[in-house]
Amino acid sequence: MSRDRYVDFMRAWAIVLVVTGHWLITALVPGPGGQITAPELLATIPWTQWLTLGFQIMPLFFLAGGHAAGGSWSRARETGGTAAGWVGRRALRLLLPVAVYSGLVLLAVGICSAVGVDPDTLALVGWAMAMQFWFLPVYLILSFLTPSLHAAHRRWGLLVPVAMGAAALATDALTLAVRVPYVGLLNYVLVWGVAYQLGFCWREGLLTGRRRIPVAMAGGGGLVFAALITLGPFPVSLILVTGQNPSNTDPPSAAMLAWAVAQVGLCLLAAPAVRRLLDRERVWRAVRHVGGASMTLYLWHMLPVLVVAAFYLIGIAPEPEFGSGAWWGLRLPWLLVLGVVLVGVLLALRPLERQQALLYERIRPAIGLRRPWPLWLGLATSVAALTWFAMRGFAYDGRFPVLPALSLALGTTLVMAHRRTAVPETPDEPRSALKEAA
């Protein structure tokens, strides 16, 4: 099966909206003592929570990931690949750039801590540089489960995401009504897993044979979401807002599940028109460039905010009242400046990306990997470390996170430990494999 340009477009479109959304809601306000604070836009100006309906695009990440993973795992199975070999390769694609990014950020945290940077400022910066990390452990867990999830898909098809959705609703009910502690964490896998599993179904044509299926998903999911935020207990915001309980994202709620189903339906309905647009070579070239840098964009997109913060520290940035008309009028220049800085960051990181790609080619696990226990241990250790960073940032309480940093280093090392052996190349391993991690 030839590569679907629309799947790559979804990755590119999703990453553009994620970056733009994070930048849009980020505000820098200079304080009287030279400090910079970052007021929470969604909490301070509640109407802005409606904007999250346009920027919460993560269901498309998981839908595209499931579509790609279904084809990749199918080809690996047909050529004698093992679950361990396939999962090891997918995990390594993600962990290599994450380890490099985390290492550099942690190095900066260590230096700042040693020279006496204000702990509150360091904690804020450490959180900003890790705010996107919640996606990583969830995606690693779904990658680990892919052979089993795909086996269930081959046997039961659409019944699998339906069952996962029902389990997510039951989990949400236990969380809200019975107050069972920690059970809600299952919905990180169940809710996002529904979108991932729908990617399998989409690839096999189970969602596109009849137009009424995506219409029902878009319309039904949208109506259920509207009912849950108006009649039910859920807020409109599809991004975490401090003090908001329940939340639609921490953990993913029934409202998020409905929104994900609706978004998948809309995505399928838009596919024919977008595919015609992607047949234009200039459009496809732009999509390919963004998609090729998707992991780098995802990891590094908050660094330009820190660079621009320097202009606030030295007092040359405009400082209208937060939330005023003038402040909103400066949002477009703010986005443009951050975009220019991000382009510079991407150009500076190109040599590092090339080295990562070469390293991946040298050390990727064999597709027929056996005795995978070090790999599973490394994957579990990495998931635990990334979860800690996602919850607390790189400098929780203004301190260097020694144990999480060591855990991530150990986990990545164990995943890297299975060196490549001479095996036939499979179609799921393009030379630019790192771009598929996102």
Residue pairs with C-beta under 8 A, 6 or more apart in sequence:
1 71
4 67
5 275
5 278
5 284
5 287
6 271
6 274
6 275
6 278
7 64
7 67
7 68
8 64
8 287
8 288
8 291
9 274
9 278
9 287
9 291
10 60
10 61
10 63
10 64
10 267
11 60
11 61
11 64
11 291
11 294
11 438
12 287
12 290
12 291
12 294
13 57
13 60
14 57
14 58
14 60
14 61
14 64
15 290
15 291
15 294
15 297
15 298
15 438
16 290
17 54
17 55
17 57
18 55
18 57
18 58
18 132
18 298
18 301
19 297
19 298
19 301
19 342
20 55
20 335
21 51
21 52
21 55
21 56
21 57
21 239
22 131
22 132
22 301
22 302
23 301
23 305
23 334
23 335
23 338
24 51
24 55
24 331
24 335
25 41
25 42
25 48
25 51
25 239
26 38
26 41
26 128
26 302
26 305
27 38
27 39
27 41
27 322
27 327
28 36
28 37
28 38
28 305
28 308
28 309
28 312
28 317
29 36
29 37
29 38
29 39
29 319
29 322
30 36
30 312
30 313
30 315
30 319
31 37
34 313
35 118
35 120
35 121
36 121
36 309
36 312
36 313
38 124
38 128
39 322
40 241
40 242
41 48
41 323
42 48
42 49
42 52
42 237
42 239
42 241
43 241
43 242
43 243
43 244
44 322
44 323
45 323
49 235
49 236
49 237
49 239
49 241
50 236
52 236
52 237
52 238
52 239
53 236
53 238
53 259
55 238
55 239
56 238
56 239
56 259
57 263
58 135
58 192
59 192
59 195
59 259
59 260
59 263
59 264
60 195
60 263
60 264
60 267
61 135
61 438
62 139
62 142
62 192
62 193
62 195
62 196
62 199
62 260
63 195
63 196
63 198
63 199
63 202
63 264
63 267
64 199
65 139
65 142
65 196
65 199
66 142
66 195
66 196
66 197
66 198
66 199
66 200
66 202
66 203
67 199
67 200
67 202
67 203
68 199
68 436
69 90
69 143
69 146
69 150
69 196
69 199
69 200
70 150
70 153
70 199
70 200
70 203
70 204
71 203
71 428
72 86
72 90
72 428
73 86
73 146
73 147
73 150
73 428
74 150
75 426
75 427
75 428
76 85
76 86
76 367
76 426
76 428
79 367
79 424
79 426
80 367
80 368
81 367
81 368
81 426
82 367
82 368
82 369
82 370
82 372
83 147
83 372
84 365
84 369
84 370
84 372
84 375
84 376
85 365
85 366
85 367
85 368
85 369
86 146
86 147
86 367
86 428
87 143
87 144
87 146
87 147
87 375
87 379
88 364
88 365
88 369
88 372
88 375
88 415
88 418
89 364
89 365
89 367
89 429
89 433
90 143
90 146
90 437
91 140
91 143
91 144
91 375
91 378
91 379
91 382
91 415
92 360
92 363
92 364
92 365
92 415
92 416
93 360
93 433
93 434
93 436
93 437
94 136
94 139
94 140
94 143
94 295
94 437
95 140
95 382
95 411
95 412
95 415
95 416
96 356
96 359
96 360
96 412
96 416
96 434
97 295
97 296
97 299
97 353
97 356
97 434
97 437
98 136
98 299
98 386
98 412
99 408
99 409
99 412
100 352
100 356
101 299
101 300
102 389
102 394
102 405
102 408
103 409
105 126
105 129
105 130
105 394
106 394
106 400
106 401
106 405
109 122
109 126
109 394
109 395
109 400
109 401
110 400
112 122
112 125
112 395
113 122
113 395
113 398
113 399
113 400
118 398
119 395
119 397
119 398
119 399
120 398
121 398
122 395
122 398
123 393
123 395
123 396
123 397
123 398
125 306
125 394
125 395
126 393
126 394
126 395
126 396
127 392
127 393
127 394
127 395
128 302
128 305
128 306
128 393
129 302
129 303
129 306
129 393
129 394
130 389
130 390
130 392
130 393
130 394
131 302
131 393
132 298
132 299
132 301
132 302
133 386
133 389
133 390
134 390
135 298
136 386
136 390
137 382
137 383
137 384
137 386
137 387
137 390
138 188
138 189
138 192
140 379
140 382
140 383
140 386
141 188
141 189
141 383
142 149
142 189
142 192
142 193
142 196
144 379
145 189
145 193
149 160
149 193
149 196
149 197
149 200
150 200
152 160
153 160
153 197
153 200
153 201
153 204
156 163
157 201
157 204
157 206
158 201
158 206
158 207
160 197
161 193
161 194
161 197
161 198
161 201
164 190
164 193
164 194
164 197
165 190
165 194
165 257
165 261
167 186
167 190
168 186
168 187
168 190
168 191
168 194
168 252
168 254
168 257
169 254
169 257
171 183
171 184
171 186
171 187
171 190
172 184
172 187
172 253
172 254
174 180
174 183
174 184
175 183
175 184
175 187
175 246
175 251
176 233
176 246
184 251
185 251
186 251
187 251
187 252
187 253
188 251
188 252
190 252
191 251
191 252
191 253
191 256
191 257
191 260
192 252
192 260
194 257
194 260
194 261
195 260
195 264
198 207
198 264
201 207
202 208
202 264
202 268
207 213
207 214
207 217
207 264
207 268
208 214
208 268
208 271
211 269
213 265
213 268
214 264
214 265
214 266
214 268
214 269
215 265
215 269
216 265
217 261
217 262
217 264
217 265
217 268
218 262
218 265
218 266
218 269
219 262
219 265
220 261
220 262
220 265
221 258
221 259
221 260
221 261
221 262
221 263
221 264
221 265
222 258
222 262
224 258
224 261
225 255
225 258
225 259
225 262
228 234
228 253
228 254
228 255
228 258
229 235
229 236
229 255
232 254
232 255
233 246
234 246
234 248
234 253
234 254
234 255
235 241
235 244
235 246
235 247
235 248
237 244
237 247
237 248
238 248
238 249
238 255
238 256
238 259
239 248
239 249
240 247
240 249
240 250
241 247
246 253
247 253
248 255
248 256
248 259
249 256
277 283
278 284
278 287
290 297
291 435
292 432
292 435
293 346
293 435
294 435
294 438
295 434
295 435
295 437
295 438
296 346
296 349
296 353
297 342
297 346
298 438
300 342
300 345
300 346
300 349
301 342
303 341
303 342
303 345
304 337
304 338
304 339
304 341
304 342
304 345
305 338
307 341
308 317
308 334
308 337
308 338
308 341
311 317
312 319
318 326
318 330
320 326
320 327
320 329
320 330
321 327
353 434
356 434
357 431
357 432
357 433
357 434
360 433
360 434
361 420
361 431
362 419
362 420
363 416
363 418
363 419
363 420
364 420
364 429
365 375
365 418
365 419
365 420
366 418
366 420
366 421
366 423
367 423
367 424
367 426
367 429
368 423
369 375
369 418
372 418
374 414
374 417
374 418
375 414
375 415
375 417
375 418
377 411
377 414
378 410
378 411
378 412
378 413
378 414
378 415
378 416
378 417
379 411
379 414
379 415
380 411
381 407
381 408
381 410
381 411
381 414
382 407
382 408
382 411
382 412
382 415
383 411
384 407
384 411
385 404
385 405
385 407
385 408
385 411
386 408
388 401
388 404
388 407
389 401
389 404
389 408
392 401
394 401
395 401
430 436
